Amino acid sequence: MAASKEELKKEAVLLVHRQGADAYSAMQALVGGRPLANLSFKDPLPRPSSPALQALRSVSLSELKVGEVHHGCALFGTLIVDAFAMTAIATVLQDEQNPSLAVRVSVYNHASTSPSSVHKLYPKNTRIAIKEPYLKRAADGLLAIRVENPANVEKIADGYACQGNMYGGGDGPLQLKEKGNAFFASQDWSKAIQYYGECIIRIVQEGKEKGENQSLLLAAYSNRAEARMKLGLYEEALIDCDAALSIDPDHLKSKYRKGRALHGMTRFQDASACLEELLSRHPELSEIRAFLDTMKSANIASEMIKGLSDFVLNRKIIPKFSDYVGPVVVRQTEDGRGRGLFATAKVRPGELLLASNALAFAVHDVRRSPVHNAFATEKIAELMQEDLVSELVKKGKDSSVLLRQVFNLASSGDAASMEVPSMDTFMKNARASETVNALEVDIALIMKIVKSNGFNQEPMMYDFCCAGIWLLPSYINHSCTPNAARFHVGKGLLIHAATEIKAGEEITMPYFNPTFPLEYRKARAKAWNFECICKRCQVEKSVESHLQDLNTSFCSQFEKGKREYVLAMKNNTEFRKSVKLMSACRELFKLYKKITSKIASLSVLSSVEKKWLLASYSSAFFAQWFRDWGVVDPTHFRESFETSIELMEALRACVPGCPWNFSFVIKLSWLVYSGIFCQPKVRVTYLIEQAENECIAVFGKQKPEVITQLMERDHGAIPSIFVF
């Protein structure tokens, strides 16, 4: 039975109290995202209780942690602009303890937000206290104080200050700083930050910033900046560095730490200027010089990815770029598979690992193919391999260095016995030092190397297929649960992290579509002359007997579905009529429901392993999705929407960076973003975040507006299925 308005009102109040949500969002979540026009209330919703200001401890803006509500604390300051109304009342607060710092403030849930009332509430130069401040990172990436309850903003008279300490008891500033140092030495960064902060508060509140305490204050700010960087809190670290440099503009450690904080915030130009200026005064500091060199390399990688945004969107102008080698090294795998590529540092999703220009490159226009491009790839691949061999033979006759680089690549079956080449082998200038014709061109060996190392670009986003030999990317091994993705840009190949990669972890990519059952993947791996022993394959092998009957039915219907798909795609003039006849696609979807039920019942599998298995049969779901998208309005999917979400999450967990999944996530996001499927606000936000994350996994880090434009452009595309 539907809840009454009063019941909804009570639930909303509980959400406000428990989660700090604003009343409107709480109500909207409860009614499934419907407009609240007919859910008005005579009385305003009661607010959460506001603590007494006298019971709170004064804190500085530099002490606040992102994402935390600072219970028992109050932030004092002065408003330095006139407030104005948006979704919330917005203004800017200057920190009282450190006037060099300021932060945006957004106050929600005011009864009136008219310009005149807002101006009277928070005029410029008003001194206020924000009780139990909540510091968050806003959508534009900058920090802001969010206040849900207007009663937590209190106007105060000059001369008022909170007293009391949270840490340190009766310790003086020196003892607090020494305790901070002790926790710093033991790498307890959070405790170190707390005690350095208390040291700062004690000195500032006592008004003793001069003399001996000045050096204590400088050290506390600078050391806390380092501790915050250890936790990845770069913006907060920058605030501390600036506070330290306001005491001593020439403090070497604080200047160096400021440069590193700016680098962590990806403000590469500012970081470079900061460190270049420091190095000009201290040229003997090799550590700073080394960091600056590394940073410049990272800057090149970042700008390279961002510069691809226009290409991602329109594919018209193909940008050119230099070879780039990121934090990677070639070494032997521990399980005897041979050589592999490993990360030498932690890499975040979307960060560039490699940029490589092709040693040889071939293109085929699929529009000239008599078969639809999704199934022309096998024959096209053979033609392109011949072109690649011809190009390498020709270039090899002119450059023995290139020939040596090619011969270092594995041919069929010999990977485990080959030596690990020096990373100098992959440097661009390595080609100049060798003599011509020092090696003999071995055409048979080159043919084997091309077959084992050629990368194909499927024609999903292009009107052509391409293939090439890229040197360092050829050392990346296959996995059915990859952590990296490749992005073709003309003759260039970019490799970036599709998920977080730890230092020392092997970098892997799929050599073929990994969203198929084990039997199909084994056949594809055999064609590449290897056997995949990744954890996902081992898990699926262990439960093979439980799914044998369903798997046999799947394989039978899948082959029929492929034939139906080809006929539908060839018959462009009567596409909708063709897909109506896709009976195998209907049967595959029925089978998918049975498969998901069976997977859910396998108690021996973890939740992640169940997602792997679910991803293996995703084409059974997409077969019906493809058919429905071609036949009817997308609202027909409503019944399978929750199943779609479940599958999307499984694919993101199993194969991040897979183009098929990107198309799927974009479509789901659009269905809720456009309002076709009315969903709670939290669900809409979640799906858009998933689309953004998958965009990063597929294309690397891009400009913020790229994801929105991709959603607008690609939401109507028919999903690609059966591409194998």
FENMO-V543147 format. One record per residue. RES is the residue in three letters. SS is DSSP state (2 for helix, 1 for strand, 0 for the rest). Layout:
res=RES ss=SS
res=RES ss=SS
//
This chain:
res=MET ss=0
res=ALA ss=0
res=ALA ss=0
res=SER ss=0
res=LYS ss=2
res=GLU ss=2
res=GLU ss=2
res=LEU ss=2
res=LYS ss=2
res=LYS ss=2
res=GLU ss=2
res=ALA ss=2
res=VAL ss=2
res=LEU ss=2
res=LEU ss=2
res=VAL ss=2
res=HIS ss=2
res=ARG ss=2
res=GLN ss=2
res=GLY ss=0
res=ALA ss=0
res=ASP ss=0
res=ALA ss=2
res=TYR ss=2
res=SER ss=2
res=ALA ss=2
res=MET ss=2
res=GLN ss=2
res=ALA ss=2
res=LEU ss=2
res=VAL ss=0
res=GLY ss=0
res=GLY ss=0
res=ARG ss=0
res=PRO ss=0
res=LEU ss=0
res=ALA ss=0
res=ASN ss=0
res=LEU ss=0
res=SER ss=0
res=PHE ss=0
res=LYS ss=0
res=ASP ss=0
res=PRO ss=0
res=LEU ss=0
res=PRO ss=0
res=ARG ss=0
res=PRO ss=0
res=SER ss=0
res=SER ss=0
res=PRO ss=0
res=ALA ss=0
res=LEU ss=2
res=GLN ss=2
res=ALA ss=2
res=LEU ss=0
res=ARG ss=1
res=SER ss=1
res=VAL ss=1
res=SER ss=0
res=LEU ss=2
res=SER ss=2
res=GLU ss=2
res=LEU ss=0
res=LYS ss=0
res=VAL ss=0
res=GLY ss=0
res=GLU ss=0
res=VAL ss=1
res=HIS ss=0
res=HIS ss=0
res=GLY ss=0
res=CYS ss=1
res=ALA ss=1
res=LEU ss=1
res=PHE ss=1
res=GLY ss=1
res=THR ss=1
res=LEU ss=1
res=ILE ss=0
res=VAL ss=0
res=ASP ss=0
res=ALA ss=0
res=PHE ss=1
res=ALA ss=1
res=MET ss=0
res=THR ss=0
res=ALA ss=0
res=ILE ss=1
res=ALA ss=1
res=THR ss=1
res=VAL ss=1
res=LEU ss=1
res=GLN ss=1
res=ASP ss=1
res=GLU ss=0
res=GLN ss=0
res=ASN ss=0
res=PRO ss=0
res=SER ss=0
res=LEU ss=0
res=ALA ss=1
res=VAL ss=1
res=ARG ss=1
res=VAL ss=1
res=SER ss=1
res=VAL ss=1
res=TYR ss=0
res=ASN ss=0
res=HIS ss=0
res=ALA ss=0
res=SER ss=0
res=THR ss=0
res=SER ss=0
res=PRO ss=2
res=SER ss=2
res=SER ss=2
res=VAL ss=2
res=HIS ss=2
res=LYS ss=2
res=LEU ss=2
res=TYR ss=0
res=PRO ss=0
res=LYS ss=0
res=ASN ss=0
res=THR ss=0
res=ARG ss=1
res=ILE ss=1
res=ALA ss=1
res=ILE ss=1
res=LYS ss=1
res=GLU ss=0
res=PRO ss=0
res=TYR ss=1
res=LEU ss=1
res=LYS ss=1
res=ARG ss=1
res=ALA ss=0
res=ALA ss=0
res=ASP ss=0
res=GLY ss=0
res=LEU ss=0
res=LEU ss=1
res=ALA ss=1
res=ILE ss=1
res=ARG ss=1
res=VAL ss=1
res=GLU ss=0
res=ASN ss=0
res=PRO ss=2
res=ALA ss=2
res=ASN ss=2
res=VAL ss=1
res=GLU ss=1
res=LYS ss=1
res=ILE ss=0
res=ALA ss=0
res=ASP ss=0
res=GLY ss=0
res=TYR ss=0
res=ALA ss=0
res=CYS ss=0
res=GLN ss=0
res=GLY ss=0
res=ASN ss=0
res=MET ss=0
res=TYR ss=0
res=GLY ss=0
res=GLY ss=0
res=GLY ss=0
res=ASP ss=0
res=GLY ss=0
res=PRO ss=2
res=LEU ss=2
res=GLN ss=2
res=LEU ss=2
res=LYS ss=2
res=GLU ss=2
res=LYS ss=2
res=GLY ss=2
res=ASN ss=2
res=ALA ss=2
res=PHE ss=2
res=PHE ss=2
res=ALA ss=2
res=SER ss=0
res=GLN ss=0
res=ASP ss=0
res=TRP ss=2
res=SER ss=2
res=LYS ss=2
res=ALA ss=2
res=ILE ss=2
res=GLN ss=2
res=TYR ss=2
res=TYR ss=2
res=GLY ss=2
res=GLU ss=2
res=CYS ss=2
res=ILE ss=2
res=ILE ss=2
res=ARG ss=2
res=ILE ss=2
res=VAL ss=2
res=GLN ss=2
res=GLU ss=0
res=GLY ss=0
res=LYS ss=0
res=GLU ss=0
res=LYS ss=0
res=GLY ss=0
res=GLU ss=2
res=ASN ss=2
res=GLN ss=2
res=SER ss=2
res=LEU ss=2
res=LEU ss=2
res=LEU ss=2
res=ALA ss=2
res=ALA ss=2
res=TYR ss=2
res=SER ss=2
res=ASN ss=2
res=ARG ss=2
res=ALA ss=2
res=GLU ss=2
res=ALA ss=2
res=ARG ss=2
res=MET ss=2
res=LYS ss=2
res=LEU ss=0
res=GLY ss=0
res=LEU ss=0
res=TYR ss=2
res=GLU ss=2
res=GLU ss=2
res=ALA ss=2
res=LEU ss=2
res=ILE ss=2
res=ASP ss=2
res=CYS ss=2
res=ASP ss=2
res=ALA ss=2
res=ALA ss=2
res=LEU ss=2
res=SER ss=2
res=ILE ss=2
res=ASP ss=0
res=PRO ss=0
res=ASP ss=0
res=HIS ss=0
res=LEU ss=2
res=LYS ss=2
res=SER ss=2
res=LYS ss=2
res=TYR ss=2
res=ARG ss=2
res=LYS ss=2
res=GLY ss=2
res=ARG ss=2
res=ALA ss=2
res=LEU ss=2
res=HIS ss=2
res=GLY ss=2
res=MET ss=0
res=THR ss=0
res=ARG ss=0
res=PHE ss=2
res=GLN ss=2
res=ASP ss=2
res=ALA ss=2
res=SER ss=2
res=ALA ss=2
res=CYS ss=2
res=LEU ss=2
res=GLU ss=2
res=GLU ss=2
res=LEU ss=2
res=LEU ss=2
res=SER ss=2
res=ARG ss=2
res=HIS ss=0
res=PRO ss=0
res=GLU ss=0
res=LEU ss=0
res=SER ss=2
res=GLU ss=2
res=ILE ss=2
res=ARG ss=2
res=ALA ss=2
res=PHE ss=2
res=LEU ss=2
res=ASP ss=2
res=THR ss=2
res=MET ss=2
res=LYS ss=2
res=SER ss=2
res=ALA ss=2
res=ASN ss=2
res=ILE ss=2
res=ALA ss=2
res=SER ss=2
res=GLU ss=2
res=MET ss=2
res=ILE ss=2
res=LYS ss=2
res=GLY ss=0
res=LEU ss=0
res=SER ss=2
res=ASP ss=2
res=PHE ss=2
res=VAL ss=2
res=LEU ss=2
res=ASN ss=2
res=ARG ss=0
res=LYS ss=0
res=ILE ss=0
res=ILE ss=0
res=PRO ss=0
res=LYS ss=0
res=PHE ss=0
res=SER ss=0
res=ASP ss=0
res=TYR ss=1
res=VAL ss=1
res=GLY ss=0
res=PRO ss=0
res=VAL ss=1
res=VAL ss=1
res=VAL ss=1
res=ARG ss=1
res=GLN ss=1
res=THR ss=0
res=GLU ss=0
res=ASP ss=0
res=GLY ss=0
res=ARG ss=0
res=GLY ss=0
res=ARG ss=1
res=GLY ss=1
res=LEU ss=1
res=PHE ss=1
res=ALA ss=1
res=THR ss=0
res=ALA ss=0
res=LYS ss=0
res=VAL ss=1
res=ARG ss=0
res=PRO ss=0
res=GLY ss=0
res=GLU ss=0
res=LEU ss=1
res=LEU ss=1
res=LEU ss=1
res=ALA ss=1
res=SER ss=1
res=ASN ss=1
res=ALA ss=0
res=LEU ss=0
res=ALA ss=1
res=PHE ss=1
res=ALA ss=1
res=VAL ss=1
res=HIS ss=1
res=ASP ss=1
res=VAL ss=2
res=ARG ss=2
res=ARG ss=2
res=SER ss=0
res=PRO ss=0
res=VAL ss=0
res=HIS ss=0
res=ASN ss=2
res=ALA ss=2
res=PHE ss=2
res=ALA ss=2
res=THR ss=2
res=GLU ss=2
res=LYS ss=2
res=ILE ss=2
res=ALA ss=2
res=GLU ss=2
res=LEU ss=2
res=MET ss=2
res=GLN ss=2
res=GLU ss=2
res=ASP ss=2
res=LEU ss=2
res=VAL ss=2
res=SER ss=2
res=GLU ss=2
res=LEU ss=2
res=VAL ss=2
res=LYS ss=2
res=LYS ss=2
res=GLY ss=2
res=LYS ss=2
res=ASP ss=2
res=SER ss=0
res=SER ss=2
res=VAL ss=2
res=LEU ss=2
res=LEU ss=2
res=ARG ss=2
res=GLN ss=2
res=VAL ss=2
res=PHE ss=2
res=ASN ss=0
res=LEU ss=0
res=ALA ss=0
res=SER ss=0
res=SER ss=0
res=GLY ss=0
res=ASP ss=0
res=ALA ss=2
res=ALA ss=2
res=SER ss=2
res=MET ss=0
res=GLU ss=0
res=VAL ss=0
res=PRO ss=0
res=SER ss=0
res=MET ss=2
res=ASP ss=2
res=THR ss=2
res=PHE ss=2
res=MET ss=0
res=LYS ss=2
res=ASN ss=2
res=ALA ss=2
res=ARG ss=2
res=ALA ss=2
res=SER ss=2
res=GLU ss=0
res=THR ss=0
res=VAL ss=0
res=ASN ss=0
res=ALA ss=0
res=LEU ss=0
res=GLU ss=0
res=VAL ss=0
res=ASP ss=0
res=ILE ss=2
res=ALA ss=2
res=LEU ss=2
res=ILE ss=2
res=MET ss=2
res=LYS ss=2
res=ILE ss=2
res=VAL ss=2
res=LYS ss=2
res=SER ss=2
res=ASN ss=2
res=GLY ss=0
res=PHE ss=1
res=ASN ss=1
res=GLN ss=1
res=GLU ss=0
res=PRO ss=0
res=MET ss=0
res=MET ss=0
res=TYR ss=0
res=ASP ss=0
res=PHE ss=1
res=CYS ss=1
res=CYS ss=1
res=ALA ss=1
res=GLY ss=1
res=ILE ss=1
res=TRP ss=0
res=LEU ss=0
res=LEU ss=2
res=PRO ss=2
res=SER ss=2
res=TYR ss=2
res=ILE ss=0
res=ASN ss=1
res=HIS ss=1
res=SER ss=0
res=CYS ss=0
res=THR ss=0
res=PRO ss=0
res=ASN ss=0
res=ALA ss=1
res=ALA ss=1
res=ARG ss=1
res=PHE ss=1
res=HIS ss=1
res=VAL ss=1
res=GLY ss=0
res=LYS ss=0
res=GLY ss=1
res=LEU ss=1
res=LEU ss=1
res=ILE ss=1
res=HIS ss=1
res=ALA ss=1
res=ALA ss=0
res=THR ss=0
res=GLU ss=0
res=ILE ss=1
res=LYS ss=0
res=ALA ss=0
res=GLY ss=0
res=GLU ss=0
res=GLU ss=1
res=ILE ss=1
res=THR ss=1
res=MET ss=1
res=PRO ss=0
res=TYR ss=0
res=PHE ss=0
res=ASN ss=0
res=PRO ss=0
res=THR ss=0
res=PHE ss=0
res=PRO ss=0
res=LEU ss=2
res=GLU ss=2
res=TYR ss=2
res=ARG ss=2
res=LYS ss=2
res=ALA ss=2
res=ARG ss=2
res=ALA ss=2
res=LYS ss=2
res=ALA ss=2
res=TRP ss=0
res=ASN ss=0
res=PHE ss=0
res=GLU ss=0
res=CYS ss=0
res=ILE ss=0
res=CYS ss=0
res=LYS ss=2
res=ARG ss=2
res=CYS ss=2
res=GLN ss=2
res=VAL ss=2
res=GLU ss=2
res=LYS ss=2
res=SER ss=2
res=VAL ss=0
res=GLU ss=2
res=SER ss=2
res=HIS ss=2
res=LEU ss=2
res=GLN ss=2
res=ASP ss=2
res=LEU ss=2
res=ASN ss=2
res=THR ss=2
res=SER ss=2
res=PHE ss=2
res=CYS ss=2
res=SER ss=2
res=GLN ss=2
res=PHE ss=2
res=GLU ss=2
res=LYS ss=2
res=GLY ss=2
res=LYS ss=2
res=ARG ss=2
res=GLU ss=2
res=TYR ss=2
res=VAL ss=2
res=LEU ss=2
res=ALA ss=2
res=MET ss=2
res=LYS ss=2
res=ASN ss=0
res=ASN ss=2
res=THR ss=2
res=GLU ss=2
res=PHE ss=2
res=ARG ss=2
res=LYS ss=2
res=SER ss=2
res=VAL ss=2
res=LYS ss=2
res=LEU ss=0
res=MET ss=0
res=SER ss=2
res=ALA ss=2
res=CYS ss=2
res=ARG ss=2
res=GLU ss=2
res=LEU ss=2
res=PHE ss=2
res=LYS ss=2
res=LEU ss=2
res=TYR ss=2
res=LYS ss=2
res=LYS ss=2
res=ILE ss=2
res=THR ss=2
res=SER ss=2
res=LYS ss=2
res=ILE ss=2
res=ALA ss=2
res=SER ss=0
res=LEU ss=0
res=SER ss=0
res=VAL ss=0
res=LEU ss=0
res=SER ss=0
res=SER ss=2
res=VAL ss=2
res=GLU ss=2
res=LYS ss=2
res=LYS ss=2
res=TRP ss=2
res=LEU ss=2
res=LEU ss=2
res=ALA ss=2
res=SER ss=2
res=TYR ss=0
res=SER ss=2
res=SER ss=2
res=ALA ss=2
res=PHE ss=2
res=PHE ss=2
res=ALA ss=2
res=GLN ss=2
res=TRP ss=2
res=PHE ss=2
res=ARG ss=2
res=ASP ss=2
res=TRP ss=2
res=GLY ss=2
res=VAL ss=2
res=VAL ss=0
res=ASP ss=0
res=PRO ss=2
res=THR ss=2
res=HIS ss=2
res=PHE ss=2
res=ARG ss=2
res=GLU ss=2
res=SER ss=2
res=PHE ss=2
res=GLU ss=2
res=THR ss=2
res=SER ss=2
res=ILE ss=2
res=GLU ss=2
res=LEU ss=2
res=MET ss=2
res=GLU ss=2
res=ALA ss=2
res=LEU ss=2
res=ARG ss=2
res=ALA ss=2
res=CYS ss=2
res=VAL ss=0
res=PRO ss=0
res=GLY ss=0
res=CYS ss=0
res=PRO ss=2
res=TRP ss=2
res=ASN ss=2
res=PHE ss=2
res=SER ss=2
res=PHE ss=2
res=VAL ss=2
res=ILE ss=2
res=LYS ss=2
res=LEU ss=2
res=SER ss=2
res=TRP ss=2
res=LEU ss=2
res=VAL ss=2
res=TYR ss=2
res=SER ss=0
res=GLY ss=0
res=ILE ss=0
res=PHE ss=0
res=CYS ss=0
res=GLN ss=0
res=PRO ss=0
res=LYS ss=2
res=VAL ss=2
res=ARG ss=2
res=VAL ss=2
res=THR ss=2
res=TYR ss=2
res=LEU ss=2
res=ILE ss=2
res=GLU ss=2
res=GLN ss=2
res=ALA ss=2
res=GLU ss=2
res=ASN ss=2
res=GLU ss=2
res=CYS ss=2
res=ILE ss=2
res=ALA ss=2
res=VAL ss=2
res=PHE ss=2
res=GLY ss=0
res=LYS ss=0
res=GLN ss=0
res=LYS ss=0
res=PRO ss=0
res=GLU ss=2
res=VAL ss=2
res=ILE ss=2
res=THR ss=2
res=GLN ss=2
res=LEU ss=2
res=MET ss=2
res=GLU ss=2
res=ARG ss=2
res=ASP ss=2
res=HIS ss=0
res=GLY ss=0
res=ALA ss=0
res=ILE ss=0
res=PRO ss=0
res=SER ss=0
res=ILE ss=0
res=PHE ss=0
res=VAL ss=0
res=PHE ss=0
//
